[in-house]
Amino acid sequence: ELQARVEEMEEELEAERQSRAKAERQRADLSREFDELTERLDESCVTTAAQIELNKKREAEIMKLRKDIEESNIQQEATLLSLRKKHQDAVTEMSEQCDQLNKIKTKIDKDKT
């Protein structure tokens, strides 16, 4: 009976050892997987940070371009207004000259008759 109890205890001990070995392997596998996932997460964070920096640079570039376009539009509007004024002044001057010439012509025609 004692021999049977010893054999039973040895079997339980062996089962416990196998369970512990299995648990150790699983723990090692999980630890390795955790390390791999941590490394991938770190790489992903670096990539994300780089992408954020790139986006900030692009956003700044877009804002600069928008500002440049706005300044260009303002300058073009000022140029257009200046040209319109010059055109209107020229038209007014020519109209006045035409009126003067018509008055002179009318006077000359009147003097001839």
PyMOL commands that place a pseudoatom at each C-alpha (Angstrom):
pseudoatom trace, name=CA, resn=GLU, resi=1, chain=A, elem=C, hetatm=0, pos=[0.000, 0.000, 0.000]
pseudoatom trace, name=CA, resn=LEU, resi=2, chain=A, elem=C, hetatm=0, pos=[2.849, 2.372, 0.755]
pseudoatom trace, name=CA, resn=GLN, resi=3, chain=A, elem=C, hetatm=0, pos=[4.478, 1.436, -2.540]
pseudoatom trace, name=CA, resn=ALA, resi=4, chain=A, elem=C, hetatm=0, pos=[1.231, 2.250, -4.348]
pseudoatom trace, name=CA, resn=ARG, resi=5, chain=A, elem=C, hetatm=0, pos=[1.031, 5.583, -2.512]
pseudoatom trace, name=CA, resn=VAL, resi=6, chain=A, elem=C, hetatm=0, pos=[4.657, 6.397, -3.498]
pseudoatom trace, name=CA, resn=GLU, resi=7, chain=A, elem=C, hetatm=0, pos=[3.972, 5.507, -7.122]
pseudoatom trace, name=CA, resn=GLU, resi=8, chain=A, elem=C, hetatm=0, pos=[0.844, 7.625, -7.073]
pseudoatom trace, name=CA, resn=MET, resi=9, chain=A, elem=C, hetatm=0, pos=[2.786, 10.563, -5.585]
pseudoatom trace, name=CA, resn=GLU, resi=10, chain=A, elem=C, hetatm=0, pos=[5.541, 10.104, -8.193]
pseudoatom trace, name=CA, resn=GLU, resi=11, chain=A, elem=C, hetatm=0, pos=[2.923, 10.147, -10.962]
pseudoatom trace, name=CA, resn=GLU, resi=12, chain=A, elem=C, hetatm=0, pos=[1.412, 13.306, -9.488]
pseudoatom trace, name=CA, resn=LEU, resi=13, chain=A, elem=C, hetatm=0, pos=[4.889, 14.810, -9.207]
pseudoatom trace, name=CA, resn=GLU, resi=14, chain=A, elem=C, hetatm=0, pos=[5.645, 13.939, -12.834]
pseudoatom trace, name=CA, resn=ALA, resi=15, chain=A, elem=C, hetatm=0, pos=[2.281, 15.370, -13.915]
pseudoatom trace, name=CA, resn=GLU, resi=16, chain=A, elem=C, hetatm=0, pos=[3.073, 18.520, -11.922]
pseudoatom trace, name=CA, resn=ARG, resi=17, chain=A, elem=C, hetatm=0, pos=[6.501, 18.790, -13.560]
pseudoatom trace, name=CA, resn=GLN, resi=18, chain=A, elem=C, hetatm=0, pos=[4.968, 18.379, -17.010]
pseudoatom trace, name=CA, resn=SER, resi=19, chain=A, elem=C, hetatm=0, pos=[2.344, 20.988, -16.181]
pseudoatom trace, name=CA, resn=ARG, resi=20, chain=A, elem=C, hetatm=0, pos=[5.004, 23.386, -14.955]
pseudoatom trace, name=CA, resn=ALA, resi=21, chain=A, elem=C, hetatm=0, pos=[7.150, 22.770, -18.056]
pseudoatom trace, name=CA, resn=LYS, resi=22, chain=A, elem=C, hetatm=0, pos=[4.108, 23.358, -20.256]
pseudoatom trace, name=CA, resn=ALA, resi=23, chain=A, elem=C, hetatm=0, pos=[3.242, 26.509, -18.318]
pseudoatom trace, name=CA, resn=GLU, resi=24, chain=A, elem=C, hetatm=0, pos=[6.865, 27.715, -18.640]
pseudoatom trace, name=CA, resn=ARG, resi=25, chain=A, elem=C, hetatm=0, pos=[6.798, 27.125, -22.416]
pseudoatom trace, name=CA, resn=GLN, resi=26, chain=A, elem=C, hetatm=0, pos=[3.495, 28.964, -22.678]
pseudoatom trace, name=CA, resn=ARG, resi=27, chain=A, elem=C, hetatm=0, pos=[4.842, 31.795, -20.526]
pseudoatom trace, name=CA, resn=ALA, resi=28, chain=A, elem=C, hetatm=0, pos=[7.962, 32.008, -22.709]
pseudoatom trace, name=CA, resn=ASP, resi=29, chain=A, elem=C, hetatm=0, pos=[5.809, 32.003, -25.869]
pseudoatom trace, name=CA, resn=LEU, resi=30, chain=A, elem=C, hetatm=0, pos=[3.562, 34.711, -24.439]
pseudoatom trace, name=CA, resn=SER, resi=31, chain=A, elem=C, hetatm=0, pos=[6.575, 36.737, -23.321]
pseudoatom trace, name=CA, resn=ARG, resi=32, chain=A, elem=C, hetatm=0, pos=[8.114, 36.493, -26.804]
pseudoatom trace, name=CA, resn=GLU, resi=33, chain=A, elem=C, hetatm=0, pos=[4.790, 37.438, -28.417]
pseudoatom trace, name=CA, resn=PHE, resi=34, chain=A, elem=C, hetatm=0, pos=[4.442, 40.351, -25.989]
pseudoatom trace, name=CA, resn=ASP, resi=35, chain=A, elem=C, hetatm=0, pos=[7.963, 41.548, -26.877]
pseudoatom trace, name=CA, resn=GLU, resi=36, chain=A, elem=C, hetatm=0, pos=[7.200, 41.279, -30.599]
pseudoatom trace, name=CA, resn=LEU, resi=37, chain=A, elem=C, hetatm=0, pos=[3.949, 43.189, -30.184]
pseudoatom trace, name=CA, resn=THR, resi=38, chain=A, elem=C, hetatm=0, pos=[5.707, 45.837, -28.104]
pseudoatom trace, name=CA, resn=GLU, resi=39, chain=A, elem=C, hetatm=0, pos=[8.353, 46.218, -30.799]
pseudoatom trace, name=CA, resn=ARG, resi=40, chain=A, elem=C, hetatm=0, pos=[5.692, 46.502, -33.509]
pseudoatom trace, name=CA, resn=LEU, resi=41, chain=A, elem=C, hetatm=0, pos=[3.839, 49.085, -31.416]
pseudoatom trace, name=CA, resn=ASP, resi=42, chain=A, elem=C, hetatm=0, pos=[7.029, 51.096, -30.959]
pseudoatom trace, name=CA, resn=GLU, resi=43, chain=A, elem=C, hetatm=0, pos=[7.693, 50.979, -34.712]
pseudoatom trace, name=CA, resn=SER, resi=44, chain=A, elem=C, hetatm=0, pos=[4.118, 52.007, -35.355]
pseudoatom trace, name=CA, resn=CYS, resi=45, chain=A, elem=C, hetatm=0, pos=[4.471, 54.935, -32.944]
pseudoatom trace, name=CA, resn=VAL, resi=46, chain=A, elem=C, hetatm=0, pos=[7.644, 56.083, -34.705]
pseudoatom trace, name=CA, resn=THR, resi=47, chain=A, elem=C, hetatm=0, pos=[5.906, 55.811, -38.062]
pseudoatom trace, name=CA, resn=THR, resi=48, chain=A, elem=C, hetatm=0, pos=[2.887, 57.684, -36.725]
pseudoatom trace, name=CA, resn=ALA, resi=49, chain=A, elem=C, hetatm=0, pos=[5.079, 60.432, -35.275]
pseudoatom trace, name=CA, resn=ALA, resi=50, chain=A, elem=C, hetatm=0, pos=[6.897, 60.757, -38.597]
pseudoatom trace, name=CA, resn=GLN, resi=51, chain=A, elem=C, hetatm=0, pos=[3.570, 60.930, -40.438]
pseudoatom trace, name=CA, resn=ILE, resi=52, chain=A, elem=C, hetatm=0, pos=[2.318, 63.595, -38.023]
pseudoatom trace, name=CA, resn=GLU, resi=53, chain=A, elem=C, hetatm=0, pos=[5.459, 65.671, -38.633]
pseudoatom trace, name=CA, resn=LEU, resi=54, chain=A, elem=C, hetatm=0, pos=[5.071, 65.260, -42.383]
pseudoatom trace, name=CA, resn=ASN, resi=55, chain=A, elem=C, hetatm=0, pos=[1.413, 66.317, -42.136]
pseudoatom trace, name=CA, resn=LYS, resi=56, chain=A, elem=C, hetatm=0, pos=[2.400, 69.385, -40.100]
pseudoatom trace, name=CA, resn=LYS, resi=57, chain=A, elem=C, hetatm=0, pos=[4.964, 70.366, -42.738]
pseudoatom trace, name=CA, resn=ARG, resi=58, chain=A, elem=C, hetatm=0, pos=[2.439, 69.885, -45.531]
pseudoatom trace, name=CA, resn=GLU, resi=59, chain=A, elem=C, hetatm=0, pos=[-0.167, 71.868, -43.611]
pseudoatom trace, name=CA, resn=ALA, resi=60, chain=A, elem=C, hetatm=0, pos=[2.310, 74.719, -43.095]
pseudoatom trace, name=CA, resn=GLU, resi=61, chain=A, elem=C, hetatm=0, pos=[3.184, 74.623, -46.796]
pseudoatom trace, name=CA, resn=ILE, resi=62, chain=A, elem=C, hetatm=0, pos=[-0.502, 74.724, -47.754]
pseudoatom trace, name=CA, resn=MET, resi=63, chain=A, elem=C, hetatm=0, pos=[-1.089, 77.674, -45.408]
pseudoatom trace, name=CA, resn=LYS, resi=64, chain=A, elem=C, hetatm=0, pos=[1.868, 79.507, -46.975]
pseudoatom trace, name=CA, resn=LEU, resi=65, chain=A, elem=C, hetatm=0, pos=[0.538, 78.828, -50.464]
pseudoatom trace, name=CA, resn=ARG, resi=66, chain=A, elem=C, hetatm=0, pos=[-2.926, 80.046, -49.462]
pseudoatom trace, name=CA, resn=LYS, resi=67, chain=A, elem=C, hetatm=0, pos=[-1.391, 83.222, -48.038]
pseudoatom trace, name=CA, resn=ASP, resi=68, chain=A, elem=C, hetatm=0, pos=[0.631, 83.728, -51.224]
pseudoatom trace, name=CA, resn=ILE, resi=69, chain=A, elem=C, hetatm=0, pos=[-2.473, 83.227, -53.367]
pseudoatom trace, name=CA, resn=GLU, resi=70, chain=A, elem=C, hetatm=0, pos=[-4.455, 85.674, -51.226]
pseudoatom trace, name=CA, resn=GLU, resi=71, chain=A, elem=C, hetatm=0, pos=[-1.698, 88.289, -51.507]
pseudoatom trace, name=CA, resn=SER, resi=72, chain=A, elem=C, hetatm=0, pos=[-1.517, 87.711, -55.257]
pseudoatom trace, name=CA, resn=ASN, resi=73, chain=A, elem=C, hetatm=0, pos=[-5.298, 88.126, -55.560]
pseudoatom trace, name=CA, resn=ILE, resi=74, chain=A, elem=C, hetatm=0, pos=[-5.155, 91.389, -53.604]
pseudoatom trace, name=CA, resn=GLN, resi=75, chain=A, elem=C, hetatm=0, pos=[-2.354, 92.662, -55.833]
pseudoatom trace, name=CA, resn=GLN, resi=76, chain=A, elem=C, hetatm=0, pos=[-4.232, 91.653, -58.994]
pseudoatom trace, name=CA, resn=GLU, resi=77, chain=A, elem=C, hetatm=0, pos=[-7.395, 93.394, -57.779]
pseudoatom trace, name=CA, resn=ALA, resi=78, chain=A, elem=C, hetatm=0, pos=[-5.408, 96.564, -57.110]
pseudoatom trace, name=CA, resn=THR, resi=79, chain=A, elem=C, hetatm=0, pos=[-3.833, 96.360, -60.580]
pseudoatom trace, name=CA, resn=LEU, resi=80, chain=A, elem=C, hetatm=0, pos=[-7.248, 95.800, -62.154]
pseudoatom trace, name=CA, resn=LEU, resi=81, chain=A, elem=C, hetatm=0, pos=[-8.726, 98.811, -60.340]
pseudoatom trace, name=CA, resn=SER, resi=82, chain=A, elem=C, hetatm=0, pos=[-5.788, 100.955, -61.440]
pseudoatom trace, name=CA, resn=LEU, resi=83, chain=A, elem=C, hetatm=0, pos=[-6.179, 99.858, -65.066]
pseudoatom trace, name=CA, resn=ARG, resi=84, chain=A, elem=C, hetatm=0, pos=[-9.934, 100.499, -64.967]
pseudoatom trace, name=CA, resn=LYS, resi=85, chain=A, elem=C, hetatm=0, pos=[-9.331, 103.998, -63.610]
pseudoatom trace, name=CA, resn=LYS, resi=86, chain=A, elem=C, hetatm=0, pos=[-6.728, 104.724, -66.300]
pseudoatom trace, name=CA, resn=HIS, resi=87, chain=A, elem=C, hetatm=0, pos=[-9.135, 103.423, -68.939]
pseudoatom trace, name=CA, resn=GLN, resi=88, chain=A, elem=C, hetatm=0, pos=[-11.987, 105.541, -67.609]
pseudoatom trace, name=CA, resn=ASP, resi=89, chain=A, elem=C, hetatm=0, pos=[-9.753, 108.608, -67.457]
pseudoatom trace, name=CA, resn=ALA, resi=90, chain=A, elem=C, hetatm=0, pos=[-8.627, 108.007, -71.049]
pseudoatom trace, name=CA, resn=VAL, resi=91, chain=A, elem=C, hetatm=0, pos=[-12.257, 107.571, -72.194]
pseudoatom trace, name=CA, resn=THR, resi=92, chain=A, elem=C, hetatm=0, pos=[-13.270, 110.757, -70.379]
pseudoatom trace, name=CA, resn=GLU, resi=93, chain=A, elem=C, hetatm=0, pos=[-10.374, 112.693, -71.904]
pseudoatom trace, name=CA, resn=MET, resi=94, chain=A, elem=C, hetatm=0, pos=[-11.187, 111.433, -75.407]
pseudoatom trace, name=CA, resn=SER, resi=95, chain=A, elem=C, hetatm=0, pos=[-14.859, 112.312, -74.926]
pseudoatom trace, name=CA, resn=GLU, resi=96, chain=A, elem=C, hetatm=0, pos=[-13.861, 115.820, -73.899]
pseudoatom trace, name=CA, resn=GLN, resi=97, chain=A, elem=C, hetatm=0, pos=[-11.573, 116.083, -76.940]
pseudoatom trace, name=CA, resn=CYS, resi=98, chain=A, elem=C, hetatm=0, pos=[-14.397, 114.862, -79.198]
pseudoatom trace, name=CA, resn=ASP, resi=99, chain=A, elem=C, hetatm=0, pos=[-16.751, 117.439, -77.672]
pseudoatom trace, name=CA, resn=GLN, resi=100, chain=A, elem=C, hetatm=0, pos=[-14.139, 120.177, -78.222]
pseudoatom trace, name=CA, resn=LEU, resi=101, chain=A, elem=C, hetatm=0, pos=[-13.568, 119.067, -81.812]
pseudoatom trace, name=CA, resn=ASN, resi=102, chain=A, elem=C, hetatm=0, pos=[-17.324, 118.958, -82.465]
pseudoatom trace, name=CA, resn=LYS, resi=103, chain=A, elem=C, hetatm=0, pos=[-17.670, 122.481, -81.056]
pseudoatom trace, name=CA, resn=ILE, resi=104, chain=A, elem=C, hetatm=0, pos=[-14.805, 123.691, -83.262]
pseudoatom trace, name=CA, resn=LYS, resi=105, chain=A, elem=C, hetatm=0, pos=[-16.307, 121.936, -86.292]
pseudoatom trace, name=CA, resn=THR, resi=106, chain=A, elem=C, hetatm=0, pos=[-19.701, 123.424, -85.578]
pseudoatom trace, name=CA, resn=LYS, resi=107, chain=A, elem=C, hetatm=0, pos=[-18.147, 126.875, -85.210]
pseudoatom trace, name=CA, resn=ILE, resi=108, chain=A, elem=C, hetatm=0, pos=[-16.173, 126.475, -88.454]
pseudoatom trace, name=CA, resn=ASP, resi=109, chain=A, elem=C, hetatm=0, pos=[-19.291, 125.263, -90.278]
pseudoatom trace, name=CA, resn=LYS, resi=110, chain=A, elem=C, hetatm=0, pos=[-21.247, 128.185, -88.875]
pseudoatom trace, name=CA, resn=ASP, resi=111, chain=A, elem=C, hetatm=0, pos=[-18.494, 130.651, -89.862]
pseudoatom trace, name=CA, resn=LYS, resi=112, chain=A, elem=C, hetatm=0, pos=[-18.466, 129.269, -93.450]
pseudoatom trace, name=CA, resn=THR, resi=113, chain=A, elem=C, hetatm=0, pos=[-22.115, 129.938, -93.911]
for i in range(1, 113): cmd.bond("trace and resi %d" % i, "trace and resi %d" % (i + 1))
show_as sticks, trace
zoom trace
